[in-house]
Amino acid sequence: MTDTSPIAADRPTLPDRLAIDARSPHHVRAVFEHDIGIRFNGKDRNDVEEYCISEGWVRVPAGKTLDRKGQPLLIKIKGTVEAFYR
């Protein structure tokens, strides 16, 4: 999706890999100032914690399970990934 509106001009380009967790090296704060969406295998997903477009995967929480640090336990799902601004 290419948006040529003037509002789109001030948005940073979406990276190939992005993570919600601020401790991750793949977290880009400027991107999260705007509402972004992830389309995985043709369906919009709202539970994506991290994605990689070139490798074709997303990480999503595995139910309510937590790891030993109290963070959600994430599973990797492979497929077609699209990131876009809403």
SULWO-V573260 format. One record per pair of residues at least 6 apart in sequence whose ideal C-beta (glycine too) atoms are under 6 Angstrom apart, sorted by the first residue. I is the first residue (numbers start at 1). GAP is how many residues later the second one is. D is the distance in whole Angstrom. If there is no record, write none. Layout:
i = {I;I}
gap = {GAP;GAP}
d = {D;D}
//
This chain:
i = {1;11;11;12;12;14;15;16;16;17;17;18;18;19;19;19;20;34;35;36;37;37;37;38;38;38;38;39;40;40;40;41;41;47;48;48;49;49;50;51;51;53;56;56;57;57;58;59;59;61;62;62;65;67}
gap = {83;23;74;18;19;69;13;37;38;9;35;8;33;7;8;31;29;51;51;49;7;47;49;7;10;13;45;43;18;39;41;38;39;13;10;12;10;25;9;7;30;28;22;25;19;21;19;15;17;11;11;13;8;6}
d = {5;5;6;5;6;5;6;5;5;5;4;6;6;4;5;4;5;6;4;6;6;5;5;5;4;6;6;4;5;6;6;4;5;5;5;6;5;6;4;5;5;5;6;6;5;5;6;4;5;4;5;5;4;5}
//
